Amino acid sequence: MAQIKEINLESGVNYALIASMNFKAFILFTSIILTAWVYSSNLIAQELPKLIWKVNRIQLGTILEEQGFQSATFEFVYNSDSVSWVEDVWFECGCTTAEYTQDTLLKGSEGRVQIEFDPSSGAGYFSRLIVVKGSNASFQDSLFIEGTVIPYPSKPENAYSVKLGSLGFRLRKINMGDVMDNEPKVKFVEFFNFGNQLLKEEMKFYASDYIQIEQVQPLVRSNERGLFKITFDGQVKKELGYIEEEVQISWENQDSTVVSLGLIANLFEYYPPISKEELNQAPQLLIKNKEVNLGEISDKSVVRKTVTLSNPGRKPLEIKKIQGNCDCLLIEAPKNVLAPGESMELTLVFDPVGRKGIDQRNIYLFSNDPVNPVQLIVLKSRIE
């Protein structure tokens, strides 16, 4: 019997020890959960903004220096239970000044910060930081104004040397740069009115339906500068690669004045980011040799080379367009769709007639590869 009692005593101690350990573990676990909850609640409270801005970055666009001060207005709603006010506005340079709401702010109060920017402070692209500081320590926000300033030239006749009618331009062709098909591309083009007549904003233009042109200023007087706003919609154009266009501009009060402008652009298809799972299922364009060196060749002999294209992806690969940067190139593709795992030989035919010295030709391949929708093959040679 004594032995049995001893066993029961040890069992009771063990149960008590286990119960004690479980209780301590429960207390520890509960403490961790409560601490994490309090910390996350504080973190969320800290992250709640005191001011909710309609926008915190304003694009002023292209500004001619002689247009003078430019305004930008930032609007906000106060979002805190504590009473506060805008105490100060700081700037990174003396080119900006501000007027702002100075009333006491209650939750739901609306206010604004109006910025004045002096474009004579510099030339080219700018991005200016404005810091809005409140009466509370945690009340501090950053705002930005951005744009491009075109300084007034000392000699307009030299700066705008390309004369088209009574207007002067810096270049004969307008380069729109890269144009994606997911949003229109906007570019501002400056000009100088060397004529004697007033140019009103009621202008007419003749261009394709994917190009829109407007005069920014209501009036451009004689010996003044103006801006054209040109919008190119790549989705409407539905094309890929390099293109050239010509547009014509005239004014209703000047029937005899017609300006013809060249326009160039590089059109691309936009592919949104994809997940890793989607990437594993996507088509893929693999070019075996992206740089083809022809070595020394004669200007009297046409040269042919082949490049292997393959699709190691899991969906059909569509070659949408192949474009060379010269009429001296002929590109032959046996098909424009490659099944998963399929390959083909792309033939490059180069006619170097009339050329001498080191030469480089570019061939652009546009496909539905979402990671690399545009790839380049370079054709190098030394022409004797």
Buried (B, 14 or more C-beta within 10 A) or exposed (E): EEEEEEEEEEEEEEEEEEEEEEEEEEEEEEEEEEEEEEEEEEEEEEEEBBBEBEEBEBEBBBBBBEBEBBEBEBBBBBBBEEEBBBBEBEBEEEBBEBEBBEEEBEEEBEBBBBBBBBBEBBEEEBEBEBEBBBBBEEBBBEBBBBBBBBBEBEEBEEBBEEEBBBBBBBEEBBEBEEBBBEEBBEBBBBBBBBBEBBBBBEBEBEBBEBBBBEBBBEEBBEEBBBBBBBBBBBBEBEBBBEBEBEBEBBBEEBEEBBBEBBBEBBBBBEBEEEEEEEEEEBBBBBBEEEEBEBEEBEBEEEBEBBBEBBBBBEBEBBBBBBBBBBEBBEBEEEEEBBEBEBEBEBBBBBBBEEBEEEBEBEBBBBBBBBEBBBBEBEBEBEBE
